[in-house]
Amino acid sequence: MSLPREQFETLALEQIDALYRMARRLTRDANKADDLVQDTFARALRSRDGFELAEYGIKPWLLRIMYNLHLNRAERDKRQPVSASDESLEHSSTSDVSDLPIDPASFQAMDEQLVHALDALPEDYRTVMLLWAVEELSYKEIADALSIPIGTVMSRLFRARQRLAAELKDYAAREGITRE
């Protein structure tokens, strides 16, 4: 039994903030995130007759659509030639770590370090970590959203935590931060 269109749209639109957050982390670009969210909703509306309201609601279903779209785009983008503007090439050759406006001893520096550590994770690990930590999905909801077994969710999350801990431990050691 499918939901009436109005109820489906209401449920889907309630998830727009979560979808945008996830799209932003997946694409690392505001414009691409907007496009990904828009295409996710377009595909969801076309497929709404196949949606059945499960115990977890619509969020994992929408996230699965988004993740699949993202993977398809990433694969397609890998095959495309890359161009670099003269300005970006010049900027990359002249940038210096000392130019950063962040005091390495500040909490903001830790936030930056965490972002870098997350970005360094393989995409599979990063996606599971973000769905768990940011979107607060259960293991089962993540498994449903990504169409993977729950054991795979658990192992990816475990490995992501290990890598983050190692990366942040090195940062803490460099900064002289110790556990008490």
Phi, psi and omega per residue, in radians:
M1 nan 2.130 3.121
S2 -1.597 2.767 -3.129
L3 -1.417 2.664 2.995
P4 -1.071 2.621 -3.057
R5 -0.944 -0.756 -3.102
E6 -1.105 -0.754 3.140
Q7 -1.175 -0.709 3.108
F8 -1.071 -0.829 -3.128
E9 -1.099 -0.691 3.119
T10 -1.090 -0.836 3.121
L11 -1.065 -0.745 -3.102
A12 -1.174 -0.773 -3.102
L13 -1.178 -0.424 3.070
E14 -1.127 -0.349 -3.081
Q15 -1.712 0.112 -3.014
I16 -1.085 -0.674 3.137
D17 -1.140 -0.772 3.129
A18 -1.112 -0.721 3.136
L19 -1.145 -0.728 -3.138
Y20 -1.147 -0.723 3.100
R21 -1.021 -0.804 -3.111
M22 -1.183 -0.725 3.125
A23 -1.090 -0.680 3.138
R24 -1.119 -0.708 3.125
R25 -1.262 -0.623 -3.137
L26 -1.219 -0.753 -3.026
T27 -1.628 -0.450 -3.080
R28 1.049 0.483 -3.113
D29 -2.653 2.203 -3.069
A30 -1.081 -0.753 -3.119
N31 -1.173 -0.735 3.101
K32 -1.158 -0.612 3.107
A33 -1.135 -0.760 3.086
D34 -1.009 -0.818 3.140
D35 -1.089 -0.723 -3.122
L36 -1.127 -0.749 3.114
V37 -1.132 -0.778 3.140
Q38 -1.069 -0.793 3.130
D39 -1.169 -0.573 3.079
T40 -1.099 -0.807 3.126
F41 -1.157 -0.677 3.118
A42 -1.084 -0.796 3.135
R43 -1.161 -0.680 3.130
A44 -1.104 -0.740 3.124
L45 -1.125 -0.674 3.094
R46 -1.169 -0.508 -3.054
S47 -1.797 0.179 -3.004
R48 -1.093 -0.463 3.123
D49 -1.161 -0.452 3.117
G50 -1.516 -0.103 -3.112
F51 -1.492 2.313 3.029
E52 -2.133 2.247 -3.097
L53 -1.134 1.932 -3.140
A54 -1.671 -3.121 -3.100
E55 -1.124 -0.380 -3.116
Y56 -1.633 -0.086 3.124
G57 1.468 -2.807 -3.011
I58 -1.581 -0.327 -3.031
K59 -1.015 -0.900 3.128
P60 -1.066 -0.596 3.135
W61 -1.148 -0.794 3.107
L62 -1.141 -0.703 3.113
L63 -1.124 -0.627 3.093
R64 -1.121 -0.772 3.097
I65 -1.031 -0.823 -3.120
M66 -1.076 -0.809 -3.101
Y67 -1.093 -0.741 3.116
N68 -1.127 -0.721 3.071
L69 -1.071 -0.760 -3.141
H70 -1.079 -0.795 3.127
L71 -1.070 -0.738 3.128
N72 -1.096 -0.748 3.130
R73 -1.169 -0.728 -3.130
A74 -1.086 -0.722 3.116
E75 -1.133 -0.753 3.125
R76 -1.137 -0.716 -3.130
D77 -1.156 -0.544 3.117
K78 -1.089 -0.537 -3.099
R79 -1.454 -0.175 -3.101
Q80 -1.529 2.549 3.064
P81 -1.198 2.578 -3.102
V82 -1.859 2.331 3.066
S83 -2.049 2.613 3.123
A84 -2.199 2.338 3.126
S85 -1.335 2.724 3.108
D86 -1.028 -0.682 -3.127
E87 -1.093 -0.771 -3.133
S88 -1.183 -0.623 3.091
L89 -1.162 -0.732 3.126
E90 -1.142 -0.743 -3.136
H91 -1.107 -0.733 -3.096
S92 -1.178 -0.518 -3.132
S93 -1.421 -0.350 -3.093
T94 -1.835 -0.113 -3.101
S95 -1.275 2.584 -3.098
D96 -2.400 2.506 -3.141
V97 -1.044 -0.553 -3.129
S98 -1.204 -0.249 3.120
D99 -1.379 -0.183 -3.089
L100 -1.151 2.388 -3.111
P101 -1.448 0.290 -3.058
I102 -1.884 2.264 3.032
D103 -1.350 2.082 -3.070
P104 -1.019 -0.362 -3.130
A105 -1.514 -0.075 -3.058
S106 -1.488 2.913 3.060
F107 -1.141 -0.552 3.122
Q108 -1.087 -0.646 3.092
A109 -1.115 -0.668 3.098
M110 -1.129 -0.723 3.089
D111 -1.046 -0.751 3.109
E112 -1.101 -0.702 3.129
Q113 -1.124 -0.696 3.108
L114 -1.130 -0.740 3.100
V115 -1.066 -0.783 3.119
H116 -1.109 -0.706 3.125
A117 -1.123 -0.736 3.095
L118 -1.117 -0.761 -3.132
D119 -1.133 -0.481 -3.135
A120 -1.345 -0.276 3.122
L121 -1.176 2.574 2.987
P122 -1.016 2.592 -3.033
E123 -0.964 -0.689 3.135
D124 -1.066 -0.756 -3.139
Y125 -1.207 -0.772 -3.111
R126 -1.068 -0.749 -3.121
T127 -1.091 -0.815 3.129
V128 -1.095 -0.761 -3.141
M129 -1.067 -0.783 -3.134
L130 -1.161 -0.711 3.111
L131 -1.118 -0.630 -3.136
W132 -1.350 -0.891 -3.007
A133 -1.415 -0.696 -3.064
V134 -1.595 -0.856 -3.097
E135 -1.500 -0.164 3.079
E136 0.998 0.682 3.067
L137 -1.421 2.621 3.058
S138 -1.320 2.911 3.106
Y139 -1.001 -0.734 -3.122
K140 -1.132 -0.730 3.125
E141 -1.136 -0.687 3.098
I142 -1.123 -0.783 3.121
A143 -1.018 -0.739 3.134
D144 -1.173 -0.762 -3.100
A145 -1.138 -0.627 -3.075
L146 -1.755 -0.038 -3.118
S147 0.975 0.856 3.086
I148 -2.281 2.770 3.111
P149 -1.144 2.662 -3.129
I150 -1.092 -0.575 3.083
G151 -1.100 -0.619 3.092
T152 -1.182 -0.690 3.074
V153 -1.034 -0.829 -3.099
M154 -1.097 -0.756 -3.119
S155 -1.230 -0.664 3.107
R156 -1.156 -0.698 3.115
L157 -1.156 -0.722 3.107
F158 -1.054 -0.830 -3.126
R159 -1.177 -0.644 3.094
A160 -1.111 -0.740 3.107
R161 -1.102 -0.730 3.120
Q162 -1.053 -0.813 -3.119
R163 -1.154 -0.725 3.101
L164 -1.105 -0.751 3.137
A165 -1.074 -0.757 3.134
A166 -1.122 -0.781 -3.134
E167 -1.113 -0.771 -3.105
L168 -1.322 -0.463 3.062
K169 -1.142 -0.746 3.088
D170 -1.071 -0.732 3.111
Y171 -1.081 -0.800 -3.136
A172 -1.077 -0.716 3.132
A173 -1.134 -0.739 3.121
R174 -1.091 -0.634 -3.082
E175 -1.568 -0.042 3.125
G176 1.327 0.405 3.121
I177 -1.601 2.220 3.140
T178 -2.186 2.754 3.071
R179 -1.395 2.435 3.104
E180 -1.924 nan nan
